């Protein structure tokens, strides 16, 4: 009898050991979801201006990538914005970037070098167009910018692409109808009033470059109405990516005083090239989705990254590595 009990005890011990090993294996699989050693090497990530959301997001994402892929060296490059970012990835100067969908489509429609190699990783968050003027300004619409000193963003930036289209839509030549300035979000806010009558910005809300001066400066937003967005759509091409929306009242509460601002938005995409390693891209895609809340605690717009909409990277087809990730988490 004692021998039998001993055998049963040993059998249960073996079964317990096996069960424990299985549980440990499942835990390791969860911690390392791809079931293999993390990729390493070096990648270059093109971000944006220093006071903008792209740069802040890139810095925070690099921190998250280091946790998941400690042997991956992520090098950040500041840039003028979306247009420069798209070109850098398409031509191989950078491996990953963030760019607005209209800038991606503009590059593709122009047939610029490497356009056919561009691929989407995930849809991120929306940029809101923000037209900023001093509180006591007589500017009430985009049409009122005629003859004014207006910052339309640096060359090759996404905001310049949008600003010039908006100006043309109201019959203003962006070169001769205003006194154009190349300021971006890093310099525009500080020059408002003394050197600038208005400046355009397109970015996630709130943007640090504006949030920092909202507490101490008197400025307001000029609305961009539905009719103007309709005019943009009529011009065709990449303007189909613009849509009417309201900037939420919580974006800059000390400026908006509880009111929304009619404006337009365009989605941002995480972009790479077809020849970038699929395994690396799969891991990176997972990190982007898994780190949403952590990054979102510092970059509010990042909270809007959503697995349900992440796969919609129009006008780009998904990179193979990103596709693998989305298949792996499909219910």
C-alpha positions as CSV (number, residue, x, y, z in Angstrom):
1,X,0.0,0.0,0.0
2,X,2.8,2.4,1.0
3,X,4.5,1.5,-2.3
4,X,1.4,2.4,-4.2
5,X,1.0,5.7,-2.4
6,X,4.6,6.4,-3.1
7,X,4.1,5.8,-6.8
8,X,1.0,8.1,-6.8
9,X,2.9,10.7,-5.0
10,X,5.8,10.6,-7.5
11,X,3.3,10.7,-10.4
12,X,1.6,13.8,-9.0
13,X,4.9,15.4,-8.4
14,X,5.9,14.8,-12.0
15,X,2.5,16.1,-13.2
16,X,3.0,19.2,-11.0
17,X,6.4,19.8,-12.4
18,X,5.1,19.5,-15.9
19,X,2.2,21.8,-15.1
20,X,4.6,24.3,-13.6
21,X,6.9,24.1,-16.6
22,X,3.9,24.7,-18.9
23,X,2.8,27.7,-16.8
24,X,6.3,29.1,-16.9
25,X,6.5,28.6,-20.6
26,X,3.2,30.5,-21.0
27,X,4.5,33.3,-18.8
28,X,7.7,33.6,-20.9
29,X,5.6,33.5,-24.1
30,X,3.6,36.4,-22.7
31,X,6.7,38.4,-21.7
32,X,8.3,37.6,-25.0
33,X,5.3,37.3,-27.2
34,X,7.1,36.5,-30.4
35,X,8.7,33.4,-28.8
36,X,12.2,34.3,-29.8
37,X,15.2,36.5,-29.0
38,X,14.5,40.2,-29.5
39,X,16.0,41.7,-32.7
40,X,19.0,43.9,-32.4
41,X,21.0,46.3,-34.6
42,X,20.6,49.9,-35.4
43,X,17.6,51.8,-36.8
44,X,17.1,55.5,-37.6
45,X,13.8,57.2,-36.6
46,X,13.0,60.6,-38.2
47,X,10.8,62.6,-35.8
48,X,10.1,66.4,-36.1
49,X,10.8,69.8,-34.6
50,X,12.0,69.9,-31.0
51,X,8.8,71.4,-29.5
52,X,6.5,69.2,-31.6
53,X,4.6,66.0,-30.8
54,X,6.5,63.9,-33.3
55,X,9.8,64.5,-31.4
56,X,8.3,63.8,-28.0
57,X,6.6,60.7,-29.2
58,X,9.8,59.4,-30.8
59,X,11.7,59.9,-27.6
60,X,9.2,58.0,-25.5
61,X,8.9,55.2,-28.1
62,X,12.6,54.8,-28.1
63,X,12.5,54.2,-24.3
64,X,9.8,51.6,-24.7
65,X,11.8,49.9,-27.5
66,X,14.8,49.6,-25.3
67,X,12.8,47.7,-22.8
68,X,11.5,45.2,-25.4
69,X,14.6,45.1,-27.6
70,X,17.7,46.0,-25.4
71,X,20.1,45.2,-28.3
72,X,18.4,47.6,-30.7
73,X,20.0,51.0,-31.0
74,X,17.3,53.6,-32.0
75,X,18.8,56.8,-33.4
76,X,16.5,59.8,-33.5
77,X,16.7,62.5,-36.2
78,X,14.9,65.8,-35.8
79,X,13.2,67.1,-39.0
80,X,11.1,69.8,-40.5
81,X,8.1,67.4,-40.4
82,X,6.0,65.1,-42.5
83,X,7.3,66.0,-46.0
84,X,10.9,65.6,-45.0
85,X,10.1,62.5,-43.0
86,X,8.5,60.7,-46.0
87,X,11.4,61.5,-48.2
88,X,14.0,60.3,-45.7
89,X,12.3,56.9,-45.3
90,X,11.6,56.5,-49.0
91,X,15.3,57.2,-49.9
92,X,16.8,55.1,-47.1
93,X,18.1,58.0,-45.0
94,X,15.8,56.8,-42.2
95,X,14.1,53.4,-41.4
96,X,11.0,54.6,-39.6
97,X,9.1,57.8,-39.2
98,X,5.8,59.5,-38.4
99,X,4.0,61.4,-41.2
100,X,0.6,62.7,-42.0
101,X,-1.4,60.8,-44.6
102,X,-1.7,63.8,-46.9
103,X,2.1,64.2,-47.0
104,X,2.5,60.5,-47.8
105,X,-0.1,60.7,-50.6
106,X,1.5,63.9,-52.0
107,X,4.8,62.1,-52.2
108,X,3.3,59.1,-53.9
109,X,1.3,61.2,-56.4
110,X,4.4,63.1,-57.4
111,X,6.2,59.8,-58.1
112,X,9.2,60.9,-56.0
113,X,12.2,58.5,-55.5
114,X,11.4,55.4,-53.5
115,X,7.6,56.1,-53.2
116,X,6.8,52.6,-54.3
117,X,8.8,51.2,-51.3
118,X,6.9,53.0,-48.6
119,X,4.8,50.8,-46.3
120,X,2.6,51.4,-43.3
121,X,3.1,50.1,-39.8
122,X,0.2,51.5,-37.9
123,X,-2.2,54.4,-37.9
124,X,-1.4,56.5,-34.8
125,X,-3.4,59.6,-33.9
126,X,-4.8,62.7,-35.6
127,X,-3.2,66.1,-36.3
128,X,-5.4,69.1,-35.7
129,X,-4.8,72.2,-37.8
130,X,-4.3,75.1,-35.4
131,X,-4.3,78.7,-36.7
132,X,-3.1,80.9,-33.9
133,X,-3.4,84.7,-33.6
134,X,-3.1,87.3,-30.7
135,X,-6.2,87.7,-28.6
136,X,-6.7,91.2,-29.9
137,X,-6.2,90.4,-33.5
138,X,-8.7,91.4,-36.2
139,X,-8.1,88.1,-38.0
140,X,-11.3,86.0,-37.8
141,X,-10.9,83.6,-40.8
142,X,-8.2,82.3,-43.1
143,X,-9.3,84.9,-45.7
144,X,-8.3,87.6,-43.2
145,X,-4.7,86.6,-43.5
146,X,-4.2,88.6,-46.7
147,X,-1.3,91.0,-46.3
148,X,-0.4,89.7,-42.8
149,X,2.9,88.3,-41.5
150,X,2.1,84.6,-41.3
151,X,4.2,81.6,-40.3
152,X,3.4,78.7,-42.6
153,X,6.0,76.3,-41.3
154,X,9.5,75.3,-42.4
155,X,10.0,74.0,-46.0
156,X,9.3,70.3,-46.3
157,X,7.0,70.3,-43.2
158,X,3.5,68.9,-43.1
159,X,2.1,72.2,-41.8
160,X,3.5,74.1,-44.8
161,X,1.7,71.7,-47.1
162,X,-1.6,72.3,-45.3
163,X,-1.1,76.1,-44.9
164,X,-0.4,76.7,-48.5
165,X,-3.5,74.7,-49.5
166,X,-5.7,76.6,-47.1
167,X,-4.4,79.9,-48.4
168,X,-5.0,79.0,-52.0
169,X,-8.5,77.7,-51.2
170,X,-9.4,81.3,-50.1
171,X,-7.7,82.9,-53.1
172,X,-4.5,84.0,-51.3
173,X,-1.1,83.3,-53.0
174,X,1.1,81.9,-50.2
175,X,4.1,83.7,-51.6
176,X,2.8,87.1,-52.5
177,X,-0.6,87.4,-50.8
178,X,1.0,87.3,-47.3
179,X,4.4,88.0,-45.8
180,X,5.3,84.3,-45.4
181,X,7.6,83.2,-42.5
182,X,9.2,79.8,-42.1
183,X,8.7,79.5,-38.3
184,X,7.5,76.2,-36.9
185,X,6.1,75.3,-33.5
186,X,9.6,75.8,-32.0
187,X,9.8,79.5,-32.8
188,X,6.4,80.7,-33.9
189,X,4.7,81.0,-30.4
190,X,7.5,83.2,-29.1
191,X,7.3,85.6,-32.1
192,X,3.5,86.0,-32.1
193,X,2.4,89.6,-31.8
194,X,5.8,91.3,-32.2
195,X,7.0,89.6,-35.4
196,X,4.1,87.5,-36.5
197,X,0.4,88.3,-37.0
198,X,-0.5,84.5,-37.1
199,X,1.0,81.1,-37.4
200,X,-0.2,77.8,-38.6
201,X,0.5,74.5,-36.7
202,X,-0.7,71.0,-37.4
203,X,-0.2,68.5,-34.6
204,X,-1.6,66.4,-31.9
205,X,-3.3,68.2,-29.1
206,X,-2.2,69.5,-26.8
207,X,1.2,70.4,-28.3
208,X,3.9,71.3,-25.8
209,X,5.0,74.3,-27.8
210,X,1.6,75.9,-27.4
211,X,0.7,74.4,-24.0
212,X,3.8,76.1,-22.4
213,X,2.7,79.6,-23.5
214,X,-1.1,79.1,-23.0
215,X,-0.8,79.9,-19.3
216,X,0.9,83.3,-19.8
217,X,0.0,84.5,-23.3
218,X,-3.2,85.9,-24.7
219,X,-3.9,84.1,-28.0
220,X,-6.8,82.5,-29.6
221,X,-7.6,80.0,-32.4
222,X,-9.1,81.0,-35.8
223,X,-11.8,78.5,-36.8
224,X,-11.6,76.6,-40.1
225,X,-15.1,75.9,-41.2
226,X,-16.8,73.1,-43.2
227,X,-17.0,75.1,-46.4
228,X,-13.3,75.6,-46.5
229,X,-12.6,71.9,-46.1
230,X,-15.1,71.2,-48.9
231,X,-13.2,73.6,-51.1
232,X,-10.0,71.7,-50.4
233,X,-11.7,68.4,-51.3
234,X,-12.8,69.9,-54.6
235,X,-9.1,70.4,-55.6
236,X,-8.6,66.6,-55.4
237,X,-5.4,64.6,-54.8
238,X,-4.2,64.3,-51.2
239,X,-6.9,66.7,-49.9
240,X,-9.2,63.7,-49.5
241,X,-7.4,62.9,-46.2
242,X,-8.6,66.1,-44.6
243,X,-11.8,66.0,-42.6
244,X,-13.8,68.5,-40.6
245,X,-13.7,68.1,-36.8
246,X,-13.7,70.1,-33.6
247,X,-10.6,70.7,-31.4
248,X,-11.8,69.5,-28.0
249,X,-12.4,72.1,-25.3
250,X,-9.9,70.2,-23.1
251,X,-7.0,70.8,-25.5
252,X,-6.0,74.2,-24.2
253,X,-8.5,75.0,-21.5
254,X,-7.1,78.4,-20.4
255,X,-7.3,79.6,-24.0
256,X,-10.6,77.9,-25.2
257,X,-12.6,78.7,-22.0
258,X,-14.8,75.6,-22.5
259,X,-15.4,76.1,-26.2
260,X,-14.5,73.7,-29.1
261,X,-12.8,75.1,-32.1
262,X,-14.0,74.1,-35.6
263,X,-11.1,72.9,-37.6
264,X,-9.8,70.0,-39.8
265,X,-7.8,66.9,-39.0
266,X,-5.6,64.4,-40.8
267,X,-4.4,61.1,-39.5
268,X,-0.7,60.3,-38.8
269,X,0.9,57.0,-39.9
270,X,4.0,55.2,-38.6
271,X,5.9,54.6,-41.9
272,X,8.7,52.3,-43.0
273,X,10.0,50.7,-46.2
274,X,9.3,47.3,-47.8
275,X,12.9,46.2,-47.4
276,X,13.1,46.7,-43.6
277,X,13.4,43.4,-41.7
278,X,9.8,41.9,-41.1
279,X,10.8,40.4,-37.7
280,X,12.0,43.8,-36.5
281,X,8.9,45.5,-37.8
282,X,6.7,42.9,-36.1
283,X,8.3,43.5,-32.7
284,X,8.2,47.3,-33.2
285,X,4.5,47.1,-34.1
286,X,3.8,45.2,-30.9
287,X,5.7,47.7,-28.8
288,X,3.8,50.6,-30.3
289,X,0.5,49.1,-29.5
290,X,1.5,47.8,-26.0
291,X,3.0,51.1,-25.0
292,X,0.0,53.2,-25.8
293,X,-1.0,54.0,-22.2
294,X,2.6,54.6,-21.0
295,X,3.4,57.0,-23.8
296,X,-0.1,58.5,-23.6
297,X,0.5,59.5,-20.1
298,X,3.0,62.1,-21.5
299,X,1.7,62.6,-25.0
300,X,-2.1,62.9,-24.7
301,X,-2.8,62.2,-28.4
302,X,-1.0,58.9,-28.2
303,X,-3.9,57.6,-26.1
304,X,-5.9,57.4,-29.3
305,X,-3.7,54.7,-30.8
306,X,-6.2,51.8,-31.1
307,X,-5.7,48.2,-32.3
308,X,-9.1,48.3,-34.1
309,X,-8.0,51.2,-36.4
310,X,-4.2,50.7,-36.4
311,X,-4.3,48.5,-39.5
312,X,-5.9,51.3,-41.7
313,X,-2.7,52.8,-43.1
314,X,-4.2,54.2,-46.3
315,X,-2.6,55.3,-48.6
316,X,0.1,52.7,-47.8
317,X,-0.2,49.0,-47.8
318,X,0.9,47.3,-44.6
319,X,4.5,46.2,-44.1
320,X,4.7,42.4,-44.0
321,X,6.0,42.5,-40.4
322,X,3.1,44.6,-39.2
323,X,0.7,42.3,-41.0
324,X,2.2,39.4,-39.1
325,X,1.6,41.1,-35.8
326,X,-2.0,42.0,-36.6
327,X,-2.7,38.4,-37.6
328,X,-1.2,37.1,-34.4
329,X,-3.6,39.2,-32.2
330,X,-6.7,38.7,-34.4
331,X,-9.5,37.2,-32.3
